[in-house]
Amino acid sequence: QVRIWEFGGGSVQAGESLNLSCVASGSRLNVNTMAWHRQAPGQSRELVAFTSQSTGTVNVAESVKGRFIISREDFSNAMYMQMINLKPDDTAVYYCNIRSFQFPDKDYWGLGTQVTVSS
């Protein structure tokens, strides 16, 4: 059974920073892609950052480029996102998503962590 935990959400003022962490676990889990998505109230879920072990791809959305930095530790199935200069538009629930090498078409999601940025 694959489980995903997200850590690090909270409430901050505009211009401040937060760090999010995602850890995946499961028997013989070999994670390929790890991504952060977010969903603001009344809006659809959007991709914020994406990494792929198989291709070496690391991408962040244009809306957060230069402010959000992602990294991962493959040996621990962990991914981190440093968010600086946060804006009220960054307010959302942030979800970690992974796909494994064993089941490349199956998405696994965490329960999400709330990030609130006030002006």
DSSP file (Angstrom, degrees, kcal/mol; ACC not computed):
  #  RESIDUE AA STRUCTURE BP1 BP2  ACC     N-H-->O    O-->H-N    N-H-->O    O-->H-N    TCO  KAPPA ALPHA  PHI   PSI    X-CA   Y-CA   Z-CA
    1    1 A Q              0   0    0      0, 0.0     2,-0.4     0, 0.0    26,-0.3   0.000 360.0 360.0 360.0 129.7    0.0    0.0    0.0
    2    2 A V        -     0   0    0     24,-0.2     2,-0.4    22,-0.0    24,-0.2  -0.749 360.0-174.5 -91.8 133.0    1.4    3.4   -1.0
    3    3 A R  E     -A   25   0A   0     22,-2.8    22,-2.7    -2,-0.4     2,-0.4  -0.962   7.0-162.3-126.9 146.5    1.1    6.2    1.4
    4    4 A I  E     -A   24   0A   0     -2,-0.4   107,-0.4   105,-0.3     2,-0.4  -0.993   2.9-168.3-131.0 132.6    2.0    9.9    1.0
    5    5 A W  E     -A   23   0A   0     18,-2.6    18,-2.4    -2,-0.4     2,-0.4  -0.959   3.5-161.6-119.9 138.4    2.5   12.5    3.7
    6    6 A E  E     +A   22   0A   0     -2,-0.4     2,-0.3    16,-0.2    16,-0.2  -0.942  13.0 179.8-116.1 142.4    2.8   16.2    3.1
    7    7 A F  E     +A   21   0A   0     14,-2.6    14,-2.5    -2,-0.4   106,-0.1  -0.954  45.6  51.0-135.7 153.9    4.3   18.6    5.7
    8    8 A G        +     0   0    0     -2,-0.3    11,-0.3     1,-0.2    -1,-0.1   0.409  59.0 138.9 108.5  -1.5    5.0   22.2    6.1
    9    9 A G        +     0   0    0     12,-0.1     2,-0.3     9,-0.1   106,-0.2  -0.173  21.9 128.5 -67.5 169.6    1.8   24.1    5.3
   10   10 A G  E     -d  115   0B   0    104,-1.0   106,-2.7   103,-0.1     2,-0.5  -0.985  55.3 -69.8 169.5-171.3    0.7   27.1    7.3
   11   11 A S  E     +d  116   0B   0     -2,-0.3     2,-0.3   104,-0.2   106,-0.2  -0.950  51.1 159.7-115.0 127.7   -0.4   30.7    7.4
   12   12 A V  E     -d  117   0B   0    104,-2.7   106,-2.5    -2,-0.5     2,-0.2  -0.863  38.4-102.4-137.8 170.6    2.1   33.5    6.5
   13   13 A Q  E >   -d  118   0B   0     -2,-0.3     3,-2.1   104,-0.2    73,-0.2  -0.616  54.4 -81.5 -89.8 156.1    2.1   37.1    5.4
   14   14 A A  T 3  S+     0   0    0    104,-2.5    73,-0.2     1,-0.3    -1,-0.1  -0.308 118.8  29.6 -55.8 137.8    2.8   38.1    1.8
   15   15 A G  T 3  S+     0   0    0     71,-3.0    70,-0.7     1,-0.3    -1,-0.3   0.208  97.9 110.7  93.9 -14.7    6.6   38.1    1.1
   16   16 A E    <   -     0   0    0     -3,-2.1    70,-2.5    70,-0.2    -1,-0.3  -0.210  60.8-119.9 -85.4-178.2    7.3   35.4    3.7
   17   17 A S        -     0   0    0     67,-0.2     2,-0.3    68,-0.2    67,-0.2  -0.847  21.0-176.0-126.6 156.4    8.5   31.8    3.0
   18   18 A L  E     - B   0  83A   0     65,-2.3    65,-3.1    -2,-0.3     2,-0.5  -0.982  15.4-144.2-144.6 152.4    7.3   28.3    3.6
   19   19 A N  E     - B   0  82A   0    -11,-0.3     2,-0.4    -2,-0.3    63,-0.2  -0.983  13.9-161.6-120.2 126.9    8.9   24.9    3.0
   20   20 A L  E     - B   0  81A   0     61,-2.8    61,-2.7    -2,-0.5     2,-0.4  -0.827   4.1-165.3-105.6 145.7    6.8   21.9    2.0
   21   21 A S  E     -AB   7  80A   0    -14,-2.5   -14,-2.6    -2,-0.4     2,-0.4  -0.961   4.7-167.5-128.1 148.0    7.9   18.3    2.2
   22   22 A C  E     -AB   6  79A   0     57,-2.5    57,-2.4    -2,-0.4     2,-0.4  -0.999   4.9-175.8-134.3 130.8    6.4   15.2    0.7
   23   23 A V  E     -AB   5  78A   0    -18,-2.4   -18,-2.6    -2,-0.4     2,-0.4  -0.995   5.5-163.8-129.2 131.5    7.3   11.6    1.6
   24   24 A A  E     -A    4   0A   0     53,-2.4     2,-0.3    -2,-0.4   -20,-0.2  -0.888   9.2-179.2-113.1 144.0    6.0    8.5    0.0
   25   25 A S  E     +A    3   0A   0    -22,-2.7   -22,-2.8    -2,-0.4     2,-0.3  -0.982  14.9 131.3-140.6 153.6    6.2    5.0    1.4
   26   26 A G    >   -     0   0    0     -2,-0.3     3,-1.9   -24,-0.2     2,-0.3  -0.848  61.2 -68.2 171.0 156.2    5.2    1.6    0.3
   27   27 A S  T 3  S-     0   0    0      1,-0.3     3,-0.1   -26,-0.3    -2,-0.0  -0.424 117.2 -14.2 -63.8 121.1    6.5   -1.9   -0.1
   28   28 A R  T 3  S+     0   0    0     -2,-0.3    -1,-0.3     1,-0.2     2,-0.3   0.774  92.2 174.7  57.4  29.2    9.2   -2.0   -2.7
   29   29 A L    <   -     0   0    0     -3,-1.9     2,-0.5    72,-0.1    -1,-0.2  -0.500  15.6-174.8 -70.1 128.9    8.1    1.4   -3.9
   30   30 A N        -     0   0    0     -2,-0.3    71,-2.8    -3,-0.1    72,-0.4  -0.900  16.1-150.8-126.1 100.0   10.3    2.8   -6.6
   31   31 A V  E     +E  100   0B   0     -2,-0.5    69,-0.3    69,-0.2     3,-0.1  -0.508  23.4 170.7 -80.1 133.2    9.1    6.4   -7.4
   32   32 A N  E     +     0   0B   0     67,-2.8    21,-1.8     1,-0.3     2,-0.3   0.808  65.8  27.5 -99.4 -72.4    9.5    7.9  -10.8
   33   33 A T  E     -EF  99  52B   0     66,-1.0    66,-2.0    19,-0.2     2,-0.4  -0.724  59.6-177.1 -98.1 144.3    7.6   11.1  -11.0
   34   34 A M  E     +EF  98  51B   0     17,-2.1    17,-2.4    -2,-0.3     2,-0.3  -0.998  12.9 171.1-133.6 137.7    6.9   13.4   -8.0
   35   35 A A  E     -EF  97  50B   0     62,-2.6    62,-2.7    -2,-0.4     2,-0.5  -0.985  28.7-136.3-147.3 153.8    4.8   16.6   -8.4
   36   36 A W  E     +EF  96  49B   0     13,-2.2    12,-3.1    -2,-0.3    13,-1.8  -0.958  24.7 179.0-109.0 130.7    3.1   19.3   -6.4
   37   37 A H  E     -EF  95  47B   0     58,-2.8    58,-3.2    -2,-0.5     2,-0.3  -0.860   8.4-158.6-119.2 160.6   -0.3   20.4   -7.4
   38   38 A R  E     -EF  94  46B   0      8,-2.5     8,-3.0    -2,-0.3     2,-0.4  -0.989   7.5-162.1-140.7 153.8   -2.5   23.1   -5.7
   39   39 A Q  E     -E   93   0B   0     54,-2.1    54,-2.3    -2,-0.3     6,-0.2  -0.951   7.0-161.0-138.9 116.7   -6.1   23.9   -5.6
   40   40 A A    >   -     0   0    0      4,-0.4     3,-2.3    -2,-0.4    52,-0.1  -0.571  46.0 -74.7 -89.0 157.9   -7.5   27.2   -4.6
   41   41 A P  T 3  S+     0   0    0      0, 0.0    -1,-0.1     0, 0.0     3,-0.1  -0.277 118.6   5.5 -55.2 129.5  -11.1   27.6   -3.4
   42   42 A G  T 3  S+     0   0    0      1,-0.3     2,-0.3    -3,-0.1    -2,-0.0   0.525 113.4 101.2  76.9   5.1  -13.5   27.5   -6.4
   43   43 A Q  S <  S-     0   0    0     -3,-2.3    -1,-0.3     1,-0.0     2,-0.1  -0.812  74.7-104.5-121.2 162.4  -10.7   26.7   -8.8
   44   44 A S        -     0   0    0     -2,-0.3    -4,-0.4     1,-0.1     2,-0.2  -0.406  47.4 -89.7 -79.9 160.9   -9.4   23.5  -10.5
   45   45 A R        -     0   0    0     -6,-0.2     2,-0.4    -2,-0.1    -6,-0.2  -0.474  47.5-163.4 -71.1 138.4   -6.3   21.8   -9.4
   46   46 A E  E     -F   38   0B   0     -8,-3.0    -8,-2.5    -2,-0.2     2,-0.4  -0.942  22.0-112.2-127.8 149.1   -3.2   23.0  -11.2
   47   47 A L  E     +F   37   0B   0     -2,-0.4   -10,-0.3   -10,-0.2     3,-0.1  -0.622  33.5 171.6 -77.6 130.2    0.3   21.6  -11.5
   48   48 A V  E     +     0   0B   0    -12,-3.1    13,-2.9     1,-0.4     2,-0.3   0.783  63.6   1.4-106.4 -43.0    2.9   23.7   -9.7
   49   49 A A  E     -FG  36  60B   0    -13,-1.8   -13,-2.2    11,-0.3    -1,-0.4  -0.996  59.7-168.6-152.3 149.3    6.1   21.6   -9.9
   50   50 A F  E     -FG  35  59B   0      9,-2.9     9,-2.8    -2,-0.3     2,-0.3  -1.000   4.2-178.4-145.0 137.5    7.2   18.3  -11.5
   51   51 A T  E     -FG  34  58B   0    -17,-2.4   -17,-2.1    -2,-0.4     2,-0.4  -0.992   6.2-165.3-134.9 147.1   10.2   16.0  -11.3
   52   52 A S  E  >  -F   33   0B   0      5,-2.2     4,-1.5    -2,-0.3     5,-0.3  -0.991  11.9-163.8-132.6 125.5   11.0   12.8  -13.1
   53   53 A Q  T  4 S+     0   0    0    -21,-1.8    -1,-0.1    -2,-0.4   -20,-0.1   0.890  92.3  53.3 -72.1 -37.6   13.7   10.4  -12.1
   54   54 A S  T  4 S+     0   0    0      1,-0.2    -1,-0.2     2,-0.1   -21,-0.0   0.842 124.2  23.8 -69.2 -33.7   13.6    8.6  -15.5
   55   55 A T  T  4 S-     0   0    0      2,-0.1    -1,-0.2     0, 0.0    -2,-0.2   0.571  98.0-125.0-107.5 -12.5   14.1   11.7  -17.6
   56   56 A G     <  +     0   0    0     -4,-1.5     2,-0.2     1,-0.2    -3,-0.2   0.635  53.2 161.1  76.1  12.2   15.7   14.1  -15.1
   57   57 A T        +     0   0    0     -5,-0.3    -5,-2.2     2,-0.0     2,-0.4  -0.457  18.3 177.5 -72.4 136.4   13.0   16.6  -15.7
   58   58 A V  E     +G   51   0B   0     -7,-0.2     2,-0.4    -2,-0.2    -7,-0.2  -0.937  13.3 163.8-136.7 114.1   12.5   19.4  -13.2
   59   59 A N  E     -G   50   0B   0     -9,-2.8    -9,-2.9    -2,-0.4     2,-0.3  -0.967  18.9-168.8-133.0 147.1    9.8   22.0  -14.0
   60   60 A V  E     -G   49   0B   0     -2,-0.4   -11,-0.3   -11,-0.2     5,-0.1  -0.958  36.8 -96.6-128.0 154.0    7.9   24.6  -12.2
   61   61 A A    >>  -     0   0    0    -13,-2.9     3,-1.6    -2,-0.3     4,-0.9  -0.293  31.2-117.6 -66.1 151.2    4.9   26.6  -13.4
   62   62 A E  G >4 S+     0   0    0      1,-0.3     3,-0.5     2,-0.2    -1,-0.1   0.843 112.1  63.8 -57.5 -34.5    5.5   30.0  -14.8
   63   63 A S  G 34 S+     0   0    0      1,-0.2    -1,-0.3     3,-0.0   -15,-0.0   0.687 115.0  29.5 -66.8 -18.0    3.4   31.5  -12.1
   64   64 A V  G X> S+     0   0    0     -3,-1.6     3,-2.4   -16,-0.2     4,-2.2   0.379  84.9 131.7-121.6   1.3    5.9   30.4   -9.4
   65   65 A K  T << S+     0   0    0     -4,-0.9     4,-0.1    -3,-0.5    -3,-0.0  -0.318  78.3  18.7 -60.6 134.1    9.2   30.4  -11.4
   66   66 A G  T 34 S+     0   0    0      2,-0.4    -1,-0.3     1,-0.1     3,-0.1   0.260 125.7  57.9  88.2 -12.5   11.9   32.2   -9.5
   67   67 A R  T <4 S+     0   0    0     -3,-2.4    17,-2.8     1,-0.2     2,-0.5   0.656  97.8  55.6-117.9 -29.3   10.0   31.9   -6.2
   68   68 A F  E  <  -C   83   0A   0     -4,-2.2    -2,-0.4    15,-0.2     2,-0.4  -0.922  61.6-172.9-111.6 131.0    9.4   28.1   -5.8
   69   69 A I  E     -C   82   0A   0     13,-2.6    13,-3.1    -2,-0.5     2,-0.3  -0.987   6.4-161.9-125.0 128.2   12.4   25.7   -5.8
   70   70 A I  E     +C   81   0A   0     -2,-0.4     2,-0.3    11,-0.2    11,-0.2  -0.814  13.8 166.0-112.9 151.9   12.0   22.0   -5.8
   71   71 A S  E     -C   80   0A   0      9,-2.2     9,-3.4    -2,-0.3     2,-0.3  -0.960  13.0-157.8-151.6 163.8   14.3   19.2   -4.9
   72   72 A R  E     -C   79   0A   0     -2,-0.3     2,-0.5     7,-0.3     7,-0.3  -0.988  17.2-144.7-148.0 156.8   14.1   15.5   -4.2
   73   73 A E  E > > -C   78   0A   0      5,-2.7     5,-2.1    -2,-0.3     3,-0.9  -0.938  13.6-168.8-121.0 104.1   15.9   12.6   -2.5
   74   74 A D  G > 5S+     0   0    0     -2,-0.5     3,-1.0     1,-0.2   -43,-0.2   0.853  83.3  60.3 -65.0 -35.3   15.3    9.5   -4.4
   75   75 A F  G 3 5S+     0   0    0      1,-0.3    -1,-0.2     2,-0.1    -2,-0.0   0.756 116.5  33.2 -67.7 -20.8   16.7    7.1   -1.8
   76   76 A S  G < 5S-     0   0    0     -3,-0.9   -52,-0.3     2,-0.1    -1,-0.3   0.285 105.3-122.4-114.5   8.9   14.0    8.3    0.7
   77   77 A N  T < 5 +     0   0    0     -3,-1.0   -53,-2.4    -4,-0.4     2,-0.3   0.905  65.9 141.6  50.6  45.7   11.2    8.9   -1.8
   78   78 A A  E   < -BC  23  73A   0     -5,-2.1    -5,-2.7   -55,-0.2     2,-0.4  -0.895  34.8-170.7-122.2 148.5   11.0   12.5   -0.6
   79   79 A M  E     -BC  22  72A   0    -57,-2.4   -57,-2.5    -2,-0.3     2,-0.4  -0.993   6.5-162.4-136.7 143.5   10.4   15.8   -2.4
   80   80 A Y  E     -BC  21  71A   0     -9,-3.4    -9,-2.2    -2,-0.4     2,-0.4  -0.940   5.9-163.9-128.6 147.8   10.8   19.3   -1.0
   81   81 A M  E     -BC  20  70A   0    -61,-2.7   -61,-2.8    -2,-0.4     2,-0.6  -0.945   5.9-159.1-134.9 115.3    9.5   22.7   -2.2
   82   82 A Q  E     -BC  19  69A   0    -13,-3.1   -13,-2.6    -2,-0.4     2,-0.6  -0.819  12.3-165.6 -90.2 123.2   11.0   25.9   -0.9
   83   83 A M  E     +BC  18  68A   0    -65,-3.1   -65,-2.3    -2,-0.6     2,-0.3  -0.946  10.6 176.7-116.5 117.2    8.5   28.7   -1.4
   84   84 A I        +     0   0    0    -17,-2.8   -67,-0.2    -2,-0.6   -68,-0.2  -0.769  59.2  20.5-116.8 163.3    9.8   32.3   -1.1
   85   85 A N  S    S-     0   0    0    -70,-0.7    -1,-0.2    -2,-0.3   -68,-0.2   0.915  84.4-158.8  47.1  52.2    8.2   35.7   -1.6
   86   86 A L        -     0   0    0    -70,-2.5   -71,-3.0    -3,-0.2   -70,-0.2  -0.270   6.5-155.7 -65.0 147.5    4.7   34.1   -1.2
   87   87 A K    >   -     0   0    0    -73,-0.2     3,-2.2   -72,-0.1     4,-0.3  -0.837  31.0-109.8-120.5 157.5    1.7   36.0   -2.6
   88   88 A P  G >  S+     0   0    0      0, 0.0     3,-1.8     0, 0.0    29,-0.3   0.832 117.5  64.7 -55.9 -30.6   -2.0   35.9   -1.7
   89   89 A D  G 3  S+     0   0    0      1,-0.3   -49,-0.0   -49,-0.0    -3,-0.0   0.643  89.6  67.6 -67.7 -12.8   -2.6   34.1   -5.0
   90   90 A D  G <  S+     0   0    0     -3,-2.2    -1,-0.3     2,-0.0     2,-0.3   0.539  71.3 119.8 -82.0  -6.0   -0.5   31.2   -3.7
   91   91 A T    <   +     0   0    0     -3,-1.8     2,-0.3    -4,-0.3    25,-0.2  -0.434  42.3 105.2 -62.5 122.9   -3.2   30.4   -1.2
   92   92 A A  E    S- H   0 115B   0     23,-2.0    23,-2.7    -2,-0.3     2,-0.6  -0.971  76.2 -81.3-177.5 171.1   -4.4   26.9   -1.8
   93   93 A V  E     -EH  39 114B   0    -54,-2.3   -54,-2.1    -2,-0.3     2,-0.5  -0.879  46.4-145.6 -90.6 128.1   -4.3   23.3   -0.7
   94   94 A Y  E     -EH  38 113B   0     19,-3.0    19,-2.1    -2,-0.6     2,-0.4  -0.842  14.7-165.2-101.9 128.5   -1.1   21.8   -1.9
   95   95 A Y  E     -E   37   0B   0    -58,-3.2   -58,-2.8    -2,-0.5     2,-0.4  -0.908  13.2-140.8-117.1 138.3   -1.1   18.1   -2.9
   96   96 A C  E     -E   36   0B   0     -2,-0.4    14,-2.1   -60,-0.2     2,-0.4  -0.809  22.0-172.1 -93.8 137.6    1.8   15.8   -3.5
   97   97 A N  E     -EI  35 109B   0    -62,-2.7   -62,-2.6    -2,-0.4     2,-0.3  -0.989   4.1-179.8-131.3 137.4    1.4   13.4   -6.4
   98   98 A I  E     -EI  34 108B   0     10,-2.1    10,-2.1    -2,-0.4     2,-0.4  -0.951  14.9-163.0-134.5 157.8    3.6   10.5   -7.4
   99   99 A R  E     -E   33   0B   0    -66,-2.0   -67,-2.8    -2,-0.3   -66,-1.0  -0.992  19.6-142.9-133.0 143.7    3.8    7.8  -10.0
  100  100 A S  E     -E   31   0B   0      3,-0.7   -69,-0.2     6,-0.4     6,-0.2  -0.572  20.9-122.1-102.3 165.0    6.0    4.7   -9.6
  101  101 A F  S    S+     0   0    0    -71,-2.8   -70,-0.1    -2,-0.2    -1,-0.1   0.839 113.5  55.8 -68.2 -33.9    8.0    2.7  -12.1
  102  102 A Q  S    S+     0   0    0    -72,-0.4    -1,-0.2     1,-0.3   -71,-0.1   0.892 124.3  20.4 -69.1 -38.3    6.0   -0.4  -11.2
  103  103 A F  S >  S+     0   0    0      3,-0.1     3,-1.7     1,-0.1    -3,-0.7  -0.685  71.6 173.2-129.7  76.8    2.6    1.2  -12.0
  104  104 A P  T 3  S+     0   0    0      0, 0.0    -1,-0.1     0, 0.0    -2,-0.1   0.643  77.0  50.8 -67.1 -15.1    3.4    4.2  -14.3
  105  105 A D  T 3  S+     0   0    0      2,-0.0     2,-0.5    -6,-0.0    -6,-0.0   0.382  90.8  92.6-102.1   4.2   -0.2    5.0  -15.1
  106  106 A K    <   -     0   0    0     -3,-1.7    -6,-0.4    -6,-0.2     2,-0.4  -0.866  62.7-149.7-105.7 127.2   -1.4    5.1  -11.5
  107  107 A D        -     0   0    0     -2,-0.5     2,-0.4    -8,-0.1    -8,-0.2  -0.761   6.8-163.6 -92.9 136.5   -1.5    8.3   -9.6
  108  108 A Y  E     -I   98   0B   0    -10,-2.1   -10,-2.1    -2,-0.4     2,-0.4  -0.972  11.8-166.2-116.9 136.2   -1.1    8.4   -5.8
  109  109 A W  E     -I   97   0B   0     -2,-0.4  -105,-0.3   -12,-0.2   -12,-0.2  -0.924  14.8-137.4-125.1 145.3   -2.1   11.5   -3.9
  110  110 A G        -     0   0    0    -14,-2.1  -105,-0.1    -2,-0.4     3,-0.1  -0.374  35.1-106.5 -83.3 176.3   -1.6   12.9   -0.5
  111  111 A L        -     0   0    0   -107,-0.4   -16,-0.1     1,-0.2  -106,-0.1   0.612  62.4-117.0 -82.0 -12.4   -4.3   14.5    1.5
  112  112 A G        -     0   0    0    -16,-0.1     2,-0.4   -19,-0.0   -17,-0.2   0.053  14.8-119.6  96.5 154.3   -3.0   17.9    1.0
  113  113 A T  E     - H   0  94B   0    -19,-2.1   -19,-3.0  -106,-0.1     2,-0.3  -1.000  26.9-120.5-134.7 134.6   -1.6   20.7    3.2
  114  114 A Q  E     - H   0  93B   0     -2,-0.4  -104,-1.0   -21,-0.2     2,-0.5  -0.555  22.9-171.9 -81.3 132.3   -3.1   24.2    3.4
  115  115 A V  E     -dH  10  92B   0    -23,-2.7   -23,-2.0    -2,-0.3     2,-0.5  -0.992   6.0-176.1-120.0 123.4   -1.0   27.2    2.6
  116  116 A T  E     -d   11   0B   0   -106,-2.7  -104,-2.7    -2,-0.5     2,-0.5  -0.980   4.9-172.8-123.9 124.9   -2.6   30.6    3.4
  117  117 A V  E     -d   12   0B   0     -2,-0.5     2,-0.3   -29,-0.3  -104,-0.2  -0.968   7.6-164.0-120.3 119.7   -0.9   33.9    2.4
  118  118 A S  E      d   13   0B   0   -106,-2.5  -104,-2.5    -2,-0.5    -2,-0.0  -0.759 360.0 360.0-105.1 150.4   -2.5   37.1    3.7
  119  119 A S              0   0    0     -2,-0.3  -106,-0.1  -106,-0.2    -1,-0.1   0.454 360.0 360.0 -88.1 360.0   -1.7   40.5    2.4
